Amino acid sequence: METSTAINLLHHKKIAIVGGGPGGLTLARLLQLKGVDVKVYERDFSQASRVQGAIIDLHFDSGLKVIEAAGLLEEFKANYMRGADKYRLLDPKGNILLDDGNQSGATSFGDEKFRPEIDRGALRDILIAALYPDTVIWDSQFLTMQQVGQGWELHFKNGTIATADIVIGSDGYRSQIRPYVTDVKAKYSGATIIQGEIDHPETACPEMYELVDQANLMAMGAGATIAVQPRGDGGLTFYVASMYPENWGATSGIDFNDAEAVHSYLADRFKDWSPVFFSLLEACGQFVLRPLNYFPIDQRWETKANLTLIGDAAHLMPPNGEGVNLAMLDALDLSECLTDPKFSELQEAISAYEKIMFERSADLCRETIEGIADFASPNEESVEELIRMLAGDE
């Protein structure tokens, strides 16, 4: 790995990144390119301990821009999923409203409209391979930390202790680092999703498997959306979204740890939809309920001298296709601010990063919250608008 000498702000400083998702790993790569001493503490037991989930698309002015800045564009090109950047939109009866199959191959790298998809696990593997050996410390579930002198002492569930001069929370929407930065809590968006994974859809729900055909599939109407995405390993991830009262999971009477109870609810909820959708839902043996929360659009906190947040830990919002891209942009901006010679103090550099991050995420969060009902409880008008957008008419 080629590196440049770090400027004085980080000279002889140790940085601890808590959370080994795309944002944290990207930040580690960018900092190591600048000669910075950095470790990533990840709760997963090992690199291969779990499936990372559905595919994600990287965007021209965010994720792809950062991948290029990290010197990993060729590795990305060798691993992205060709043809997976297409959309297929269905109505509740299973009729295809939009089949964007011709999008695949119409654009490519260098085109602002190109949004190549990659398996989350493959992206993580690329980033980890680009780091120095032993940068990622596995089996490190964060418990607590305390200030010791000018730095931090971090304690993990496995009994280990680490020290760092600067701590960066990249530990997602349930961040354990965030309370050390701010007491601003998340709000409920009004929408909730039921998520499921299917490992062998070609046999478990073959008709749906053929319908997906490596595309991002959505069925919208009658106050609900079913979204299905392929995984890099051949499996499927699906999301059932609708508008529900806050704490609906606790008051619904449904045991979401009981697959049969969830099947019964979904069979009734989607009884008027095409049977192909219930074949998908019935093929799943384990569900996760996810209320879609967000941090207030106007959130701010007093900048700390040696502590900050990136990604969902900083600016949680409902899914909008921007999450990983935002986290990677945060990583780029923070790495540049921390190593910019115009800043004479760490707190000044962190404050500059946070200003960029707050402004960028606030605009996207506002747009997402305003459109949450169109996604989770669509009507004919909102579906037609989505078709126009995906078809490039807007």
C-alpha positions as CSV (number, residue, x, y, z in Angstrom):
1,M,0.0,0.0,0.0
2,E,1.4,3.4,-1.0
3,T,1.1,6.0,1.7
4,S,1.9,9.7,2.2
5,T,3.2,11.1,5.5
6,A,0.4,12.3,7.8
7,I,0.3,15.9,8.8
8,N,1.0,17.0,12.4
9,L,-2.6,16.7,13.7
10,L,-2.4,12.9,13.5
11,H,1.3,12.5,14.1
12,H,1.8,9.7,16.6
13,K,-2.0,9.5,17.1
14,K,-3.9,6.2,17.3
15,I,-7.4,6.1,15.8
16,A,-10.0,3.6,16.8
17,I,-13.0,3.0,14.5
18,V,-15.8,1.2,16.1
19,G,-17.8,-0.7,13.5
20,G,-16.5,-2.6,10.4
21,G,-19.2,-1.8,7.9
22,P,-18.5,0.0,4.6
23,G,-18.1,3.4,6.2
24,G,-15.7,2.3,8.9
25,L,-13.6,0.2,6.5
26,T,-13.5,2.9,3.9
27,L,-12.3,5.4,6.5
28,A,-9.6,3.0,7.7
29,R,-8.3,2.6,4.1
30,L,-8.3,6.4,3.4
31,L,-6.4,7.1,6.6
32,Q,-3.9,4.4,6.1
33,L,-3.2,5.9,2.6
34,K,-2.2,9.0,4.5
35,G,0.1,7.1,6.9
36,V,-2.3,7.1,9.9
37,D,-2.3,4.5,12.7
38,V,-5.8,3.1,12.7
39,K,-7.6,0.0,14.0
40,V,-11.2,-1.1,13.3
41,Y,-13.1,-2.9,16.1
42,E,-15.8,-5.1,14.7
43,R,-18.3,-7.2,16.7
44,D,-18.5,-10.0,14.1
45,F,-16.6,-13.1,15.2
46,S,-14.8,-13.3,11.9
47,Q,-14.9,-12.0,8.3
48,A,-17.0,-15.0,7.3
49,S,-19.2,-15.2,10.3
50,R,-22.5,-14.0,8.7
51,V,-24.1,-13.2,5.4
52,Q,-23.8,-9.4,4.9
53,G,-27.3,-8.9,3.2
54,A,-28.6,-7.7,-0.1
55,I,-26.7,-6.0,-2.8
56,I,-26.1,-2.2,-2.7
57,D,-25.6,0.3,-5.5
58,L,-22.8,2.9,-5.5
59,H,-23.4,6.3,-7.1
60,F,-21.3,8.4,-9.3
61,D,-20.9,11.4,-7.0
62,S,-20.6,9.5,-3.7
63,G,-19.8,5.8,-3.4
64,L,-18.0,5.4,-6.7
65,K,-16.2,8.7,-6.1
66,V,-14.9,7.4,-2.8
67,I,-13.9,4.0,-4.2
68,E,-11.8,5.8,-6.7
69,A,-10.3,8.0,-4.0
70,A,-9.4,4.9,-2.1
71,G,-7.6,3.5,-5.1
72,L,-10.0,0.5,-5.4
73,L,-12.0,1.2,-8.6
74,E,-10.4,-1.7,-10.5
75,E,-11.1,-4.1,-7.7
76,F,-14.7,-2.9,-7.6
77,K,-15.0,-3.4,-11.4
78,A,-13.8,-6.9,-11.0
79,N,-16.5,-7.7,-8.4
80,Y,-19.6,-5.8,-9.1
81,M,-22.7,-7.6,-10.3
82,R,-23.2,-6.9,-14.0
83,G,-26.9,-6.5,-14.9
84,A,-28.1,-6.1,-11.4
85,D,-28.7,-2.3,-11.8
86,K,-32.2,-2.8,-13.3
87,Y,-35.6,-2.4,-11.8
88,R,-38.8,-4.4,-12.1
89,L,-42.0,-2.9,-10.8
90,L,-45.2,-5.0,-10.3
91,D,-48.7,-4.3,-9.1
92,P,-50.4,-6.5,-6.4
93,K,-51.8,-8.8,-9.0
94,G,-48.3,-9.6,-10.3
95,N,-48.6,-7.6,-13.5
96,I,-45.3,-6.0,-14.6
97,L,-45.7,-2.2,-14.7
98,L,-42.1,-1.4,-15.5
99,D,-39.3,-3.7,-16.7
100,D,-36.1,-1.8,-16.8
101,G,-34.1,-4.6,-18.2
102,N,-32.7,-2.5,-21.0
103,Q,-31.0,-0.3,-18.4
104,S,-28.3,-3.0,-18.0
105,G,-25.4,-2.2,-20.3
106,A,-26.9,1.2,-21.4
107,T,-24.6,3.0,-19.0
108,S,-21.2,2.3,-17.5
109,F,-18.4,3.7,-15.4
110,G,-17.9,7.4,-16.0
111,D,-21.6,7.9,-16.6
112,E,-23.4,9.9,-13.9
113,K,-26.5,7.7,-14.2
114,F,-24.6,4.5,-13.7
115,R,-25.3,2.9,-10.3
116,P,-23.5,-0.5,-10.3
117,E,-24.6,-3.0,-7.7
118,I,-22.3,-5.1,-5.6
119,D,-22.8,-7.7,-2.9
120,R,-22.3,-6.2,0.6
121,G,-19.9,-9.0,1.5
122,A,-17.9,-8.5,-1.7
123,L,-17.5,-4.8,-1.0
124,R,-16.4,-5.5,2.5
125,D,-13.9,-8.1,1.3
126,I,-12.4,-5.5,-1.1
127,L,-12.0,-3.0,1.6
128,I,-10.5,-5.4,4.1
129,A,-8.1,-6.8,1.6
130,A,-6.8,-3.2,1.0
131,L,-6.0,-2.7,4.7
132,Y,-2.8,-3.6,6.5
133,P,-2.9,-7.1,8.1
134,D,-4.6,-7.1,11.5
135,T,-6.2,-3.7,11.0
136,V,-9.6,-5.2,11.8
137,I,-9.9,-6.6,15.3
138,W,-12.7,-9.2,15.2
139,D,-14.9,-10.4,18.0
140,S,-14.8,-6.9,19.5
141,Q,-18.3,-6.0,20.7
142,F,-18.0,-2.5,22.2
143,L,-19.3,-2.2,25.8
144,T,-18.1,1.1,27.2
145,M,-15.3,3.6,27.1
146,Q,-13.8,6.3,29.4
147,Q,-11.5,9.2,28.9
148,V,-8.0,8.6,30.1
149,G,-5.8,11.6,29.9
150,Q,-6.2,13.1,26.4
151,G,-7.4,9.8,24.9
152,W,-9.9,7.0,25.4
153,E,-9.9,3.5,26.9
154,L,-12.3,1.2,25.2
155,H,-13.7,-2.0,26.8
156,F,-15.1,-4.9,24.8
157,K,-17.4,-7.8,25.6
158,N,-14.5,-10.3,25.1
159,G,-12.7,-8.8,28.0
160,T,-10.1,-6.9,25.9
161,I,-9.2,-3.2,26.4
162,A,-7.9,-0.8,23.8
163,T,-6.6,2.7,23.9
164,A,-6.9,5.4,21.3
165,D,-6.3,9.1,20.9
166,I,-9.4,9.5,18.6
167,V,-12.5,7.4,18.5
168,I,-14.9,7.3,15.5
169,G,-18.3,5.6,15.8
170,S,-19.2,3.8,12.6
171,D,-21.4,1.3,14.4
172,G,-24.7,1.8,12.7
173,Y,-28.2,2.8,13.7
174,R,-27.9,1.2,17.1
175,S,-24.6,2.9,17.8
176,Q,-23.1,2.4,21.2
177,I,-20.7,5.3,20.6
178,R,-23.4,7.9,19.8
179,P,-24.4,8.4,23.4
180,Y,-20.9,9.7,24.1
181,V,-21.4,12.3,21.4
182,T,-25.1,13.4,21.8
183,D,-28.3,12.5,23.7
184,V,-30.5,13.3,20.6
185,K,-32.8,10.3,20.1
186,A,-34.3,8.8,17.0
187,K,-37.9,9.5,15.9
188,Y,-40.3,7.1,14.3
189,S,-41.0,7.8,10.6
190,G,-44.5,6.1,10.6
191,A,-43.3,3.2,8.5
192,T,-42.2,-0.3,9.6
193,I,-40.7,-3.1,7.5
194,I,-40.7,-6.8,8.0
195,Q,-37.5,-8.2,6.6
196,G,-36.6,-11.8,5.6
197,E,-33.9,-13.8,3.9
198,I,-34.2,-16.8,1.6
199,D,-31.1,-18.8,1.0
200,H,-32.3,-21.1,-1.8
201,P,-35.0,-19.2,-3.6
202,E,-34.6,-21.3,-6.8
203,T,-36.3,-24.2,-5.0
204,A,-38.1,-22.4,-2.1
205,C,-40.0,-20.0,-4.3
206,P,-39.0,-20.6,-7.9
207,E,-41.7,-18.4,-9.5
208,M,-40.5,-15.4,-7.5
209,Y,-36.9,-16.3,-8.2
210,E,-37.6,-16.1,-11.9
211,L,-39.5,-12.9,-11.5
212,V,-36.6,-11.2,-9.7
213,D,-34.1,-12.3,-12.3
214,Q,-31.2,-10.5,-10.6
215,A,-33.2,-7.2,-10.6
216,N,-34.4,-4.9,-7.9
217,L,-38.1,-5.9,-7.7
218,M,-40.8,-4.0,-6.1
219,A,-44.5,-4.7,-5.9
220,M,-46.5,-1.6,-4.9
221,G,-50.2,-0.9,-4.2
222,A,-53.0,-1.3,-1.7
223,G,-51.1,0.5,1.0
224,A,-48.0,-1.7,1.1
225,T,-44.8,-2.4,-0.7
226,I,-42.9,-5.7,-1.1
227,A,-39.3,-5.1,-2.2
228,V,-37.0,-8.0,-3.2
229,Q,-33.3,-7.8,-3.9
230,P,-30.8,-10.5,-5.0
231,R,-27.8,-11.4,-2.8
232,G,-24.4,-12.1,-4.2
233,D,-24.6,-15.7,-3.0
234,G,-27.8,-16.4,-4.9
235,G,-30.2,-15.8,-2.1
236,L,-32.9,-13.1,-1.8
237,T,-33.6,-10.4,0.8
238,F,-37.1,-9.0,1.0
239,Y,-38.8,-6.2,2.8
240,V,-42.5,-5.8,3.5
241,A,-43.3,-2.1,4.2
242,S,-46.4,-0.4,5.4
243,M,-47.4,2.5,7.7
244,Y,-48.1,1.4,11.2
245,P,-48.6,3.1,14.6
246,E,-45.5,3.6,16.7
247,N,-44.6,0.5,18.8
248,W,-46.9,-1.6,16.5
249,G,-44.6,-4.6,16.9
250,A,-45.3,-4.7,20.7
251,T,-49.0,-4.0,20.4
252,S,-49.9,-6.1,17.4
253,G,-50.1,-9.4,19.3
254,I,-47.8,-11.0,16.7
255,D,-44.7,-12.9,17.9
256,F,-42.2,-12.0,15.3
257,N,-39.9,-14.7,16.5
258,D,-42.5,-17.3,15.5
259,A,-42.4,-17.7,11.7
260,E,-45.8,-19.4,11.6
261,A,-47.4,-16.5,13.4
262,V,-45.8,-14.1,10.9
263,H,-46.9,-16.2,8.0
264,S,-50.5,-16.1,9.3
265,Y,-50.4,-12.4,9.6
266,L,-48.9,-11.9,6.1
267,A,-51.3,-14.4,4.5
268,D,-54.2,-12.3,5.8
269,R,-52.5,-8.9,5.0
270,F,-51.8,-9.9,1.4
271,K,-54.8,-12.2,0.8
272,D,-55.9,-10.0,-2.2
273,W,-52.4,-10.0,-3.8
274,S,-51.1,-12.6,-6.3
275,P,-50.1,-15.9,-4.7
276,V,-46.6,-15.5,-6.0
277,F,-45.9,-12.9,-3.3
278,F,-47.1,-15.2,-0.5
279,S,-44.9,-18.0,-1.9
280,L,-42.0,-15.6,-1.2
281,L,-43.1,-14.8,2.3
282,E,-43.9,-18.4,3.2
283,A,-40.5,-19.5,2.1
284,C,-38.9,-17.5,4.9
285,G,-38.3,-19.1,8.2
286,Q,-37.1,-16.1,10.2
287,F,-38.3,-12.5,10.2
288,V,-36.9,-9.3,11.6
289,L,-39.2,-6.4,12.4
290,R,-37.6,-3.0,11.7
291,P,-39.4,0.2,12.6
292,L,-38.0,2.9,10.3
293,N,-36.5,5.6,12.5
294,Y,-34.5,8.7,11.8
295,F,-32.5,11.3,13.7
296,P,-34.1,14.8,13.7
297,I,-33.3,16.8,10.6
298,D,-32.1,19.7,12.6
299,Q,-29.9,17.7,15.0
300,R,-26.6,19.3,16.1
301,W,-24.2,18.6,18.9
302,E,-21.2,20.3,20.4
303,T,-18.1,19.1,18.6
304,K,-15.8,16.9,20.7
305,A,-12.0,17.2,20.5
306,N,-11.4,13.6,19.7
307,L,-14.7,11.8,19.0
308,T,-17.2,11.9,16.2
309,L,-19.6,9.7,14.1
310,I,-20.1,8.6,10.5
311,G,-22.8,6.8,8.6
312,D,-26.1,5.7,10.3
313,A,-24.5,6.3,13.7
314,A,-24.5,10.0,12.8
315,H,-27.6,10.5,10.5
316,L,-29.9,7.5,10.6
317,M,-32.8,7.8,8.1
318,P,-35.2,5.4,6.5
319,P,-33.8,3.4,3.5
320,N,-33.4,5.6,0.5
321,G,-30.6,4.0,-1.5
322,E,-28.1,6.5,-0.1
323,G,-27.1,4.9,3.2
324,V,-23.8,3.2,2.2
325,N,-23.0,6.0,-0.2
326,L,-23.5,8.6,2.6
327,A,-21.3,6.6,5.0
328,M,-18.5,6.4,2.4
329,L,-18.8,10.1,1.7
330,D,-18.5,10.8,5.4
331,A,-15.4,8.7,5.5
332,L,-13.8,10.7,2.7
333,D,-14.7,14.0,4.2
334,L,-13.5,13.1,7.7
335,S,-10.2,11.7,6.4
336,E,-9.6,14.9,4.4
337,C,-10.5,17.2,7.3
338,L,-8.3,15.3,9.7
339,T,-5.3,15.5,7.4
340,D,-5.9,19.1,6.0
341,P,-2.9,21.3,7.0
342,K,-5.2,24.3,7.3
343,F,-6.6,23.0,10.6
344,S,-4.4,23.6,13.6
345,E,-6.5,21.6,16.1
346,L,-8.3,18.3,15.9
347,Q,-11.6,19.8,17.2
348,E,-11.5,22.4,14.4
349,A,-11.0,19.6,11.8
350,I,-13.8,17.5,13.3
351,S,-16.1,20.5,13.4
352,A,-15.5,21.2,9.7
353,Y,-16.3,17.6,8.8
354,E,-19.5,17.7,11.0
355,K,-20.7,20.8,9.3
356,I,-20.5,19.1,5.9
357,M,-22.1,16.0,7.2
358,F,-25.0,17.7,8.9
359,E,-25.9,19.8,5.9
360,R,-25.7,16.9,3.4
361,S,-27.6,14.4,5.5
362,A,-30.3,16.9,6.5
363,D,-31.3,17.5,2.9
364,L,-31.5,13.8,2.1
365,C,-33.4,13.0,5.3
366,R,-36.0,15.7,4.7
367,E,-36.6,14.3,1.2
368,T,-36.8,10.8,2.5
369,I,-39.2,11.5,5.3
370,E,-41.5,13.5,3.0
371,G,-41.7,10.6,0.7
372,I,-42.0,7.8,3.3
373,A,-45.7,7.3,2.8
374,D,-45.3,7.0,-1.0
375,F,-42.9,4.1,-0.4
376,A,-44.6,2.3,2.5
377,S,-48.3,3.1,1.7
378,P,-48.3,3.7,-2.1
379,N,-51.4,4.7,-4.0
380,E,-52.0,4.8,-7.8
381,E,-50.6,8.3,-8.1
382,S,-47.4,7.6,-6.2
383,V,-46.8,4.4,-8.2
384,E,-47.3,6.3,-11.5
385,E,-44.8,8.9,-10.3
386,L,-42.3,6.2,-9.5
387,I,-42.7,4.7,-12.9
388,R,-42.0,8.1,-14.5
389,M,-38.9,8.5,-12.4
390,L,-37.5,5.1,-13.0
391,A,-38.2,5.4,-16.7
392,G,-36.2,8.6,-16.8
393,D,-39.1,10.9,-17.5
394,E,-38.4,13.2,-14.5
